[in-house]
Amino acid sequence: MWALEELASREEQERLWLSDGSSGEVSSFTEAICGVFDNGGVSRALDSNGLPIELAIRFKELSNYIDKVPQDAPPQEQFGHPAMLEITRLSS
């Protein structure tokens, strides 16, 4: 849930992705994605058809938009990427 909340909030993204770590909290676009799909078990659930169809469709759509944002780009470029609007909408 924390990763979806992070992807759903521009404020959280800016706070965490631009952090120097001095607050004890830091994250990135890649960490948030892994938090949803890998650590959160969504990938396994999608592979095993373990999600209701509506959720599976939403997560697949989210994944498609995530694929459009370069993971190696600086956070400022990720924030401004057109796909982030849909990522934020779908994550919320």
C-alpha positions as CSV (number, residue, x, y, z in Angstrom):
1,M,0.0,0.0,0.0
2,W,2.8,2.4,0.8
3,A,4.2,2.1,-2.7
4,L,0.8,2.8,-4.3
5,E,0.3,5.8,-2.0
6,E,3.7,7.1,-3.1
7,L,2.9,6.7,-6.8
8,A,-0.5,8.4,-6.2
9,S,1.0,11.5,-4.6
10,R,3.2,14.0,-6.3
11,E,4.0,15.6,-2.9
12,E,5.3,12.2,-1.6
13,Q,7.3,11.6,-4.7
14,E,9.0,15.0,-4.5
15,R,9.6,14.5,-0.8
16,L,11.1,11.0,-1.1
17,W,12.7,10.9,-4.5
18,L,14.5,14.2,-4.0
19,S,15.5,13.4,-0.4
20,D,19.2,13.4,0.5
21,G,18.4,10.8,3.2
22,S,19.0,13.2,6.1
23,S,15.4,12.7,7.3
24,G,15.8,8.9,7.3
25,E,13.4,8.6,4.4
26,V,14.3,8.2,0.8
27,S,12.8,6.4,-2.2
28,S,12.7,6.5,-6.0
29,F,10.5,5.7,-8.9
30,T,12.1,2.3,-9.2
31,E,11.7,1.5,-5.5
32,A,8.0,2.4,-5.6
33,I,7.4,0.2,-8.6
34,C,9.2,-2.7,-6.9
35,G,7.1,-2.0,-3.8
36,V,3.9,-2.5,-5.8
37,F,4.8,-5.3,-8.2
38,D,7.6,-7.3,-6.6
39,N,7.4,-6.8,-2.8
40,G,3.6,-6.2,-2.9
41,G,3.1,-9.5,-4.7
42,V,1.1,-8.0,-7.6
43,S,3.3,-9.6,-10.2
44,R,2.7,-13.1,-8.7
45,A,-1.0,-12.4,-8.4
46,L,-1.2,-11.3,-12.0
47,D,0.8,-14.3,-13.2
48,S,-1.5,-16.7,-11.3
49,N,-4.8,-15.0,-12.1
50,G,-5.1,-14.3,-8.4
51,L,-6.7,-10.9,-8.7
52,P,-10.3,-9.9,-9.5
53,I,-10.5,-9.0,-13.2
54,E,-11.1,-5.3,-12.5
55,L,-7.9,-5.1,-10.4
56,A,-5.9,-7.1,-12.8
57,I,-6.9,-4.8,-15.6
58,R,-6.0,-1.7,-13.6
59,F,-2.6,-3.1,-12.6
60,K,-1.8,-4.1,-16.1
61,E,-2.7,-0.6,-17.3
62,L,-0.6,0.9,-14.5
63,S,2.3,-1.3,-15.7
64,N,1.9,-0.1,-19.2
65,Y,2.2,3.5,-18.2
66,I,5.1,2.8,-15.9
67,D,7.0,1.3,-18.8
68,K,6.8,4.7,-20.6
69,V,8.7,6.5,-17.9
70,P,12.5,6.0,-18.1
71,Q,13.6,4.6,-14.8
72,D,17.2,5.9,-15.2
73,A,16.0,9.5,-15.7
74,P,16.4,12.1,-12.9
75,P,13.4,12.4,-10.7
76,Q,12.6,15.9,-12.1
77,E,12.2,14.3,-15.5
78,Q,10.1,11.5,-14.1
79,F,7.7,14.0,-12.4
80,G,7.2,15.8,-15.6
81,H,6.7,12.8,-17.8
82,P,3.2,12.8,-19.4
83,A,2.6,9.2,-18.2
84,M,2.9,10.2,-14.6
85,L,-0.5,11.8,-14.7
86,E,-2.0,8.4,-15.5
87,I,0.3,6.6,-13.0
88,T,-0.9,8.9,-10.3
89,R,-4.5,8.4,-11.2
90,L,-4.3,4.6,-11.4
91,S,-2.4,4.3,-8.2
92,S,-4.9,6.3,-6.2
